């Protein structure tokens, strides 16, 4: 993978707990399902009052996503505060990662 690294300041205990518990039990290594994509999208919209709502799970690449390695679509941010995180790329593909839960 080639691109730009953008560190997002987010704690991910809910993500770690989700993948460690039901339905994954720490064994999410063969793609994710729609319910998991919905959970992640909802989680991102709640962080800092929607600061990461321009990131969405890529529904076309669910089978290529795994625990702590989620394929996403990054929209161009719409507010100045969000633009300070990432801008100038238009709609782009990306990978959202965090510390593995197991």
C-alpha positions as CSV (number, residue, x, y, z in Angstrom):
1,X,0.0,0.0,0.0
2,X,1.2,3.5,-0.8
3,X,-0.1,6.7,0.4
4,X,-0.1,9.2,3.2
5,X,0.0,8.4,6.9
6,X,-2.4,10.5,8.9
7,X,-2.5,9.8,12.7
8,X,-5.9,10.3,14.1
9,X,-6.1,10.9,17.8
10,X,-8.7,8.5,18.9
11,X,-8.9,6.0,21.7
12,X,-10.2,2.7,20.4
13,X,-11.2,0.6,23.5
14,X,-14.8,0.1,22.1
15,X,-13.3,-1.2,18.8
16,X,-10.9,-3.6,20.7
17,X,-13.8,-4.8,22.9
18,X,-16.0,-5.3,19.9
19,X,-13.5,-7.5,18.1
20,X,-12.6,-9.4,21.2
21,X,-16.2,-10.1,22.1
22,X,-19.2,-11.6,20.2
23,X,-19.4,-12.1,17.3
24,X,-15.7,-12.2,16.5
25,X,-14.1,-13.5,19.7
26,X,-10.7,-12.2,18.6
27,X,-10.9,-14.2,15.3
28,X,-11.6,-11.6,12.7
29,X,-9.1,-12.5,10.1
30,X,-11.3,-13.4,7.1
31,X,-13.2,-10.2,6.3
32,X,-15.9,-8.3,8.2
33,X,-19.7,-8.2,7.8
34,X,-22.2,-5.4,7.2
35,X,-23.1,-5.2,10.9
36,X,-19.4,-4.6,11.8
37,X,-19.1,-2.0,9.1
38,X,-22.2,-0.2,10.5
39,X,-20.7,-0.4,14.0
40,X,-17.4,1.2,12.9
41,X,-19.2,3.9,10.9
42,X,-21.4,4.8,13.9
43,X,-18.3,4.8,16.1
44,X,-16.5,7.2,13.8
45,X,-19.5,9.6,13.8
46,X,-19.5,9.8,17.6
47,X,-15.8,10.6,18.0
48,X,-15.3,14.3,19.0
49,X,-18.8,15.2,17.9
50,X,-18.4,13.9,14.4
51,X,-14.8,15.0,13.7
52,X,-14.2,11.7,11.7
53,X,-17.6,11.5,10.0
54,X,-15.9,11.9,6.6
55,X,-14.4,8.4,7.0
56,X,-16.7,5.4,6.0
57,X,-16.1,1.7,5.8
58,X,-15.6,0.7,2.2
59,X,-18.5,-1.7,1.6
60,X,-16.9,-3.0,-1.6
61,X,-13.8,-4.3,0.3
62,X,-15.4,-5.9,3.4
63,X,-13.7,-9.3,2.6
64,X,-10.3,-7.6,2.5
65,X,-10.8,-5.9,5.9
66,X,-9.8,-7.6,9.2
67,X,-9.6,-6.7,12.9
68,X,-7.6,-3.5,13.3
69,X,-7.2,-3.2,9.5
70,X,-10.4,-1.8,8.0
71,X,-10.6,-0.5,4.4
72,X,-12.3,2.9,4.3
73,X,-13.3,5.6,1.9
74,X,-12.2,9.1,2.9
75,X,-14.3,11.9,1.6
76,X,-13.0,15.4,1.3
77,X,-13.6,17.1,4.7
78,X,-16.3,19.8,4.7
79,X,-15.3,22.0,7.6
80,X,-12.0,23.8,8.4
81,X,-11.5,21.9,11.6
82,X,-11.7,18.6,9.7
83,X,-9.6,19.9,6.9
84,X,-6.7,20.3,9.3
85,X,-6.7,16.5,9.5
86,X,-6.6,15.7,5.8
87,X,-7.5,17.6,2.7
88,X,-6.6,18.1,-0.9
89,X,-7.0,14.5,-1.9
90,X,-10.7,14.5,-2.8
91,X,-12.4,11.1,-2.3
92,X,-9.7,8.6,-1.5
93,X,-9.3,5.0,-0.4
94,X,-7.6,4.3,2.9
95,X,-7.0,1.9,5.8
96,X,-8.1,2.6,9.4
97,X,-5.9,0.8,11.9
98,X,-5.6,0.6,15.7
99,X,-4.0,-1.6,18.2
100,X,-5.1,-5.2,17.8
101,X,-7.4,-6.6,20.5
102,X,-5.8,-9.9,21.0
